Amino acid sequence: MPKFFIKTYGCQMNERDSAQVAHSLIARGYERVETEVEADVVLLNTCSVRDMADQKALGKMGMLGHMAKDRPEVVFGFLGCMAQARGASLLKNLSHVDLVVGTQKFHRVADYVEELVARKHSAMAAVGDRGYNRMDDLRFSIVDVGEEAGSQETIREQQLAPRQATAFVSIMQGCNMHCTFCIVPRTRGAERSRSISESVREARDLVARGVKEITLLGQIVNLYGRHEFPAVAGVGDPGHKKSPFVQLLEAVHEIDGLERLRFTSPHPIGFRDDLIDAFARLPKLAEHVHLPLQSGSNKILKAMHRTYTAEKYVNLVDRIRQARDGIAITTDIIVGFPGETESDYEQTRELVGQIQFDNAFVFRYSPRRDTPAAEMSDQIDESVKAERNQDLLRVVNESARRAGERLVGRDVEVLCEGPSKTNPARLMGRTRTNKIVVFEGGDELVGEIVDVRVQQANGFSLYGTPVMQT
Ligand code: SF4
């Protein structure tokens, strides 16, 4: 049976989409391998959110051209966001690429791969001893970047590793927010949500197979179902509506055996009282919210088409913190957005210092083709972006360090995910607040919830020892 290799760039949604593709190929008897040199099918699931991600995938596929020369029977494909944005143009400069599949067609990949493998084999048999010239005899191409109604329901199955404790459930696709820097509405289309029952069915199935922590995924996850499903009356207060997202959280929360529930990423818009209240009511909802801020300047937020103000964001963080003790807040921030003056940047810096995030991803603004911000006239010099990036990272690292140090000497609940990537002799897991903990322990702890006494913290990880149960 053919072997496949799939490499994923970008976000957790891409990881989840790759897991679906892998499942569909394994279900047809294909074997997954860890390196491209062993593979008969090489797939790159791409990201377009930053120029660097595009360039990485293009560079990787370019290098694979050598492999294609030696083994022209191998199928090479681009999947995902960059495939969606660039379509058939990807075939022009990369003559070994056979397959380009967009974001609404992941469920068709296995069919296309099978077709390409079969066509290549027949072409090889036809040329026989005369030998083949890849360009003439083995060049096939399939491009499918169309829209497909109902595609949000097709990311629904995944293989699990032995004792895998955490899993993602994709509950919606696309985004209607049109932030001016973002290519996602173009690559992933308009918002479409899975049904509550299908999302819960997948979560229940994962828990029955041993998963203890589920993360619900969507580009604007808290706006799940707003076009498809009605809000219902909230408990106690007839004027208080419960959004479809909170209804879904409640339904997943009910699953016996589920220990932790997370979601990512929410938008500050639509993070209403019913969702804040869910943190007070639903104990399995883990104490972490990743809440993208993007800028602390109202002028820049407006130019980004982020329809909240810095003051509303701060107020939201305060209310979330009041709802659940010790909740961790992390964020995304862009520096060097077009028109960002020193004073705008200072407002971001000040806000970040004030909120004291547990951690933050800081990005330099990178213009994306076909987005309004790329056309704005007042682009910022790269050296200024780099300076602001470094400066803001110092502020973020300081608050992340403090958040870690507060836990030294305390016992934290850790869900053990497996060996640490940096030191496989140790184990790693995450706290309920999503902090990485590295600790000593035997293989029997993988997939289990363990109390760990924290002995040391650096900016990004905690180090500790399991607490002996008496
Ligand atoms: S909310 Fe904005 S940044 Fe997030 S995916 Fe949608 S358009 Fe992009």
Residues whose N, C-alpha, C, O or C-beta is under 5 A from the ligand:
A	BS01	SF4	C175 M177 H178 C179 C182 V184 Q219 I220
